[in-house]
Amino acid sequence: MLFFSMGKPLWVFVSLLIVCAFSSISNDKISAYVQSHNSRRCLHAASDLEWSESVENSAQTWANQCDFNHENQNTYGENLYAGSANPTSEQVLTGWYNNEIGSYDYGNPGFSSTTGHFTAVIWSVTSEVGCGICTTGSTYQYIVVCRYNPPGNVAGQFTNRVALVSKTAQECTADCGPPSRQGFDFTGCS
């Protein structure tokens, strides 16, 4: 027996709810985002992040809004990326890390809007990451939301949580083991 809602079968409505409720990024993208974060964290001797489904769900819920603004929430740290093409994790992390590290003032540690993405990525006590992606934004075709637990960028803690680069990419490669990599290509790291 079919149930109808406003002239449409109820099962269609329920199917749509299930698809939307369980939308998430692919396992390949999960692995890529973890590797891209951890390759940079290693340079600062920060421990590896692990993927968290609960953090991912929070990030994806906000990403589904397709709003390139930070959500007013205090549970997780948050980085946003927007563009017109489907970005790789390396493109996203290049924007957050590579483009900001040179502006961070270790002599005067603290939050700055020009380095907040960088410090969130390498915050030493953060242990979990989860990301979500919007692919239908009206202004930007793609919006990436990554969230961090526990959150970084905590006032008064930058001196102890944002470490100088203390390892080379080669040392981080050796820490991770084979296969050999160059630069930020940490394929094979878990």
Helices and strands as residue ranges (DSSP letters): E 4-5, E 8-9, H 10-21, H 27-43, E 50-51, H 53-63, E 77-83, H 89-93, I 94-98, G 101-103, H 116-122, E 128-134, E 142-149, H 158-161, H 169-176
